[in-house]
Amino acid sequence: MTPALLSMPMRYFMEVAQTGSVNQAAARLYVAASAVSRQITKLEDGLGTPLFERRRSGMTLTAAGERLAGHLRNTVLDAEQVLEQVRHLGGQAAGRVRVCCTEGFAGGFMPTLMRAFQAAQPASQIELHVGSPDEVSQLLLRGEADIGLKYVVAPEPGLRVEHAAPAPVLAVMSPDHPLARQRSVELADVVRHPLLVGSRGVTARQLFDLACSAQGLQYRPVFVSNFSSVMLPLLRSPDILLSGHLTVAHLIEAGTAVARPFADPMLAQRRLQALSLEGRTLSPLARAFVQQLVATMNAVARRRLGRAKRAA
């Protein structure tokens, strides 16, 4: 049994903050909507300030509500972390780290990272959720994940950067592709070939579209998907896939694909970031996971540099 960490008004407040709806919060709490409304009103009267804006579309946090929700979220997460450590000391459960990432990392990079982490922390438990970039951010903001891994083109409020590295968009192709002999590729040359691109919400697609627009270039993709794992088996010469290095590193190491950077600097304006909730105190196990993530990324980068030197 898990002890209650918040008073009833605070629990009700957090449910409404997460769902944006009194009715949905009531359903999750198994109480009447009127009971939730009374507790929220009581809390607002006691604090002397509104915590929500009541709209037809739902309940939206005010600035005061955002501040309170952020504080309570971190308080609960820190308390849960202590409870989990106490259970671990009592032999009831192993340490756990909750990770979320976008789909491009799930096929090759994350299994390698998770195997290395479990080898170093054999008593640990890893939970991995794979979702869209927005889902990764929301999981972190709701406190449902400890560490998130995604590509980022702009800072995100409420999230703290635990590690960042350059993550340019690359042109991935078969080793026998005509452009594979070049050190870098021009945008105008790439759009002449059949393209495999991500959906419009994917950062690689966003930057590629901006770069094409700036140069007055148009293209018609042959495959579009928000799942790179669907497109990787479809890659054949003369196709070109837009991707980050970690997504295709296993193919490059196997010799079945090569990746070339774009000459256009706009396609280098992307970062890979390991993120956590701002104000959150990460557990020692989560910290260890970040360290293993960095070590695994560095190992991939060293292998990439070694191949580049041999090719030169």
C-alpha positions as CSV (number, residue, x, y, z in Angstrom):
1,M,0.0,0.0,0.0
2,T,1.3,3.5,-0.9
3,P,0.8,6.2,1.6
4,A,-1.2,9.3,0.5
5,L,1.3,12.1,-0.2
6,L,-1.2,14.9,-0.7
7,S,-4.3,16.2,1.2
8,M,-7.6,15.7,-0.5
9,P,-7.9,19.3,-1.9
10,M,-4.4,19.0,-3.3
11,R,-5.1,15.6,-4.9
12,Y,-8.2,16.9,-6.5
13,F,-6.4,20.0,-7.7
14,M,-3.6,17.9,-9.3
15,E,-6.1,15.7,-11.1
16,V,-7.9,18.7,-12.6
17,A,-4.6,20.2,-13.5
18,Q,-3.5,17.0,-15.4
19,T,-6.8,16.3,-17.1
20,G,-8.0,19.9,-17.7
21,S,-11.5,18.8,-16.8
22,V,-13.5,18.5,-13.5
23,N,-15.5,15.6,-15.0
24,Q,-12.5,13.7,-16.1
25,A,-10.8,14.3,-12.7
26,A,-13.9,13.1,-10.9
27,A,-14.0,9.9,-13.0
28,R,-10.3,9.2,-12.2
29,L,-10.9,9.8,-8.5
30,Y,-14.2,7.8,-8.4
31,V,-16.1,10.8,-6.9
32,A,-18.8,13.1,-8.0
33,A,-17.9,16.1,-10.1
34,S,-19.6,18.4,-7.6
35,A,-17.2,17.1,-4.9
36,V,-14.2,18.0,-7.0
37,S,-15.6,21.5,-7.7
38,R,-16.2,22.1,-4.0
39,Q,-12.6,21.1,-3.1
40,I,-11.1,23.3,-5.8
41,T,-13.3,26.3,-4.7
42,K,-12.3,25.6,-1.1
43,L,-8.6,25.6,-2.0
44,E,-8.9,28.8,-4.1
45,D,-10.8,30.6,-1.2
46,G,-8.1,29.5,1.3
47,L,-5.3,30.8,-1.0
48,G,-7.1,33.9,-1.9
49,T,-6.4,33.5,-5.7
50,P,-8.0,31.6,-8.6
51,L,-6.0,28.5,-9.7
52,F,-8.0,27.9,-12.9
53,E,-9.6,29.8,-15.7
54,R,-13.0,28.2,-16.4
55,R,-13.5,28.0,-20.1
56,R,-15.9,26.0,-22.4
57,S,-12.9,24.0,-23.5
58,G,-12.0,23.0,-20.0
59,M,-10.0,24.2,-16.9
60,T,-6.7,26.0,-17.7
61,L,-4.2,26.8,-14.9
62,T,-3.6,30.4,-14.0
63,A,0.0,31.6,-13.3
64,A,-0.7,30.8,-9.6
65,G,-2.0,27.4,-10.5
66,E,1.0,26.6,-12.6
67,R,3.3,27.6,-9.7
68,L,1.4,25.4,-7.3
69,A,1.1,22.4,-9.7
70,G,4.9,22.5,-10.4
71,H,5.7,22.6,-6.7
72,L,3.3,19.8,-5.8
73,R,4.5,17.7,-8.7
74,N,8.2,17.9,-7.6
75,T,7.2,17.3,-4.0
76,V,5.3,14.1,-4.8
77,L,8.1,12.9,-7.1
78,D,10.8,13.5,-4.5
79,A,8.6,11.8,-1.8
80,E,8.0,8.8,-4.1
81,Q,11.7,8.5,-4.8
82,V,12.3,8.3,-1.0
83,L,9.6,5.7,-0.6
84,E,11.1,3.6,-3.4
85,Q,14.5,3.8,-1.8
86,V,13.0,2.7,1.5
87,R,11.3,-0.3,-0.2
88,H,14.6,-1.2,-1.8
89,L,16.4,-1.1,1.6
90,G,13.6,-3.4,2.9
91,G,14.1,-5.8,0.1
92,Q,10.6,-5.2,-1.4
93,A,11.6,-3.8,-4.8
94,A,14.5,-3.1,-7.0
95,G,15.5,0.4,-8.1
96,R,13.5,1.7,-11.1
97,V,14.2,4.3,-13.7
98,R,11.5,5.4,-16.1
99,V,12.6,6.5,-19.5
100,C,10.8,7.9,-22.6
101,C,12.1,8.6,-26.0
102,T,11.0,9.3,-29.6
103,E,10.7,6.3,-32.0
104,G,14.0,7.0,-33.9
105,F,16.0,5.9,-30.8
106,A,14.0,2.8,-30.0
107,G,15.2,0.5,-32.8
108,G,19.0,0.4,-32.3
109,F,20.3,2.9,-29.8
110,M,18.0,2.2,-26.8
111,P,18.4,-1.6,-26.7
112,T,22.2,-1.1,-26.7
113,L,22.0,1.5,-23.9
114,M,19.5,-0.5,-21.8
115,R,21.7,-3.7,-22.0
116,A,24.8,-1.7,-20.9
117,F,22.9,-0.1,-18.1
118,Q,21.5,-3.4,-16.8
119,A,24.9,-4.9,-16.9
120,A,26.2,-2.1,-14.7
121,Q,23.1,-2.0,-12.5
122,P,21.9,-5.7,-12.4
123,A,19.3,-5.0,-9.7
124,S,17.7,-2.2,-11.6
125,Q,14.4,-2.1,-13.5
126,I,13.9,0.0,-16.6
127,E,10.6,1.2,-17.9
128,L,10.7,2.6,-21.5
129,H,7.9,4.5,-23.2
130,V,8.2,5.3,-26.9
131,G,6.1,8.2,-28.2
132,S,6.0,11.4,-30.3
133,P,8.2,14.4,-29.3
134,D,5.2,16.1,-27.7
135,E,4.4,12.9,-25.7
136,V,8.0,12.7,-24.4
137,S,7.7,16.3,-23.1
138,Q,4.3,15.6,-21.5
139,L,5.4,12.4,-19.8
140,L,8.2,14.4,-18.2
141,L,6.0,17.4,-17.3
142,R,3.4,15.1,-15.7
143,G,6.2,13.3,-13.7
144,E,5.5,10.0,-15.4
145,A,9.1,9.6,-16.7
146,D,12.4,10.4,-15.1
147,I,14.5,10.9,-18.3
148,G,13.4,11.8,-21.8
149,L,15.5,11.5,-25.0
150,K,14.5,13.5,-28.1
151,Y,15.6,15.9,-30.8
152,V,15.1,19.5,-30.0
153,V,15.2,22.7,-32.1
154,A,14.2,25.2,-29.3
155,P,14.2,25.2,-25.5
156,E,11.1,23.8,-23.8
157,P,9.7,25.5,-20.7
158,G,9.6,23.3,-17.5
159,L,12.3,20.9,-18.7
160,R,15.9,20.7,-17.7
161,V,18.7,19.6,-20.0
162,E,20.7,16.8,-18.5
163,H,22.9,16.3,-21.6
164,A,22.9,17.8,-25.1
165,A,24.8,17.0,-28.3
166,P,24.7,18.2,-31.9
167,A,22.3,16.1,-34.0
168,P,22.4,17.3,-37.6
169,V,19.9,16.0,-40.1
170,L,21.7,13.5,-42.4
171,A,21.1,12.1,-45.8
172,V,21.1,8.3,-45.4
173,M,21.5,6.2,-48.5
174,S,22.8,2.9,-49.8
175,P,26.6,2.6,-50.1
176,D,26.2,2.4,-53.9
177,H,24.2,5.6,-54.2
178,P,25.7,8.2,-56.5
179,L,25.9,10.8,-53.7
180,A,27.6,8.4,-51.3
181,R,31.0,9.3,-52.7
182,Q,30.6,12.9,-51.5
183,R,31.7,14.2,-48.1
184,S,28.6,16.4,-47.9
185,V,25.5,16.8,-50.1
186,E,23.7,19.8,-51.5
187,L,20.0,20.2,-50.9
188,A,19.4,20.7,-54.6
189,D,21.0,17.4,-55.4
190,V,19.1,15.5,-52.7
191,V,15.6,16.6,-53.8
192,R,16.2,15.1,-57.2
193,H,16.2,11.6,-55.7
194,P,13.2,9.6,-54.2
195,L,12.9,10.8,-50.5
196,L,11.8,9.0,-47.4
197,V,10.8,11.6,-44.9
198,G,9.2,11.9,-41.5
199,S,5.8,13.4,-40.8
200,R,5.5,17.1,-40.5
201,G,5.8,17.0,-36.7
202,V,9.2,15.3,-36.9
203,T,12.2,17.7,-36.4
204,A,14.2,16.4,-39.4
205,R,11.2,17.1,-41.7
206,Q,10.7,20.6,-40.2
207,L,14.3,21.6,-40.8
208,F,14.3,20.1,-44.2
209,D,11.2,21.9,-45.3
210,L,12.5,25.2,-44.0
211,A,15.8,24.7,-45.9
212,C,14.0,23.8,-49.1
213,S,11.7,26.8,-48.7
214,A,14.7,29.2,-48.2
215,Q,16.3,27.9,-51.4
216,G,13.0,27.8,-53.4
217,L,13.2,24.0,-53.8
218,Q,10.3,21.6,-54.0
219,Y,10.2,17.8,-53.5
220,R,7.7,15.0,-53.6
221,P,8.5,12.2,-51.1
222,V,7.8,8.6,-52.0
223,F,7.3,7.5,-48.4
224,V,6.2,9.5,-45.4
225,S,5.9,8.2,-41.8
226,N,6.3,9.2,-38.2
227,F,8.1,5.8,-37.7
228,S,11.6,5.5,-39.0
229,S,11.6,1.8,-38.3
230,V,8.9,1.4,-41.0
231,M,11.1,3.3,-43.6
232,L,14.5,1.8,-42.8
233,P,13.7,-1.6,-44.6
234,L,12.3,0.4,-47.6
235,L,15.6,2.2,-48.2
236,R,17.0,1.2,-51.6
237,S,19.2,3.0,-54.1
238,P,18.5,5.7,-55.3
239,D,16.3,6.5,-52.3
240,I,17.5,9.0,-49.6
241,L,16.2,8.9,-46.0
242,L,16.3,11.9,-43.7
243,S,17.5,10.8,-40.3
244,G,19.8,11.4,-37.3
245,H,22.9,9.4,-36.8
246,L,21.8,7.4,-33.8
247,T,18.7,6.2,-35.6
248,V,20.8,4.5,-38.3
249,A,24.1,3.9,-36.6
250,H,23.5,0.1,-36.5
251,L,22.9,0.1,-40.3
252,I,26.1,2.1,-40.9
253,E,28.1,-0.2,-38.7
254,A,26.7,-3.2,-40.6
255,G,27.8,-1.6,-43.9
256,T,24.3,-1.5,-45.3
257,A,23.9,2.3,-45.3
258,V,26.0,5.5,-45.3
259,A,25.0,8.9,-43.9
260,R,26.2,12.3,-45.3
261,P,25.8,15.7,-43.8
262,F,24.1,18.5,-45.7
263,A,26.1,21.5,-46.8
264,D,23.2,23.8,-45.8
265,P,23.9,24.9,-42.1
266,M,20.1,25.1,-41.4
267,L,20.0,21.3,-41.3
268,A,22.6,21.3,-38.5
269,Q,20.4,23.4,-36.2
270,R,19.2,20.5,-34.1
271,R,20.3,19.1,-30.7
272,L,19.8,15.7,-29.1
273,Q,18.8,16.3,-25.5
274,A,18.4,14.1,-22.5
275,L,15.7,15.9,-20.4
276,S,14.2,15.8,-17.0
277,L,11.6,17.8,-15.1
278,E,12.8,21.2,-14.0
279,G,13.2,21.4,-10.2
280,R,13.1,17.6,-9.9
281,T,15.8,15.9,-7.9
282,L,16.9,12.8,-9.9
283,S,17.5,9.6,-8.0
284,P,21.0,8.1,-8.0
285,L,19.8,5.4,-10.4
286,A,18.4,8.0,-12.8
287,R,21.7,9.9,-12.6
288,A,23.5,6.7,-13.4
289,F,21.3,6.1,-16.4
290,V,22.2,9.6,-17.7
291,Q,25.9,8.8,-17.3
292,Q,25.4,5.5,-19.2
293,L,23.5,7.3,-21.9
294,V,26.4,9.8,-22.4
295,A,28.9,7.0,-22.4
296,T,27.0,5.0,-25.0
297,M,26.6,8.1,-27.2
298,N,30.3,8.8,-26.9
299,A,31.1,5.2,-27.9
300,V,28.9,5.6,-31.1
301,A,30.6,8.9,-31.9
302,R,34.1,7.3,-31.5
303,R,33.2,4.5,-33.9
304,R,31.9,7.0,-36.3
305,L,35.1,9.1,-36.1
306,G,37.2,5.9,-36.6
307,R,35.3,5.0,-39.8
308,A,35.7,8.5,-41.1
309,K,39.5,8.4,-40.5
310,R,39.8,5.0,-42.2
311,A,37.7,6.3,-45.2
312,A,40.0,9.4,-45.5
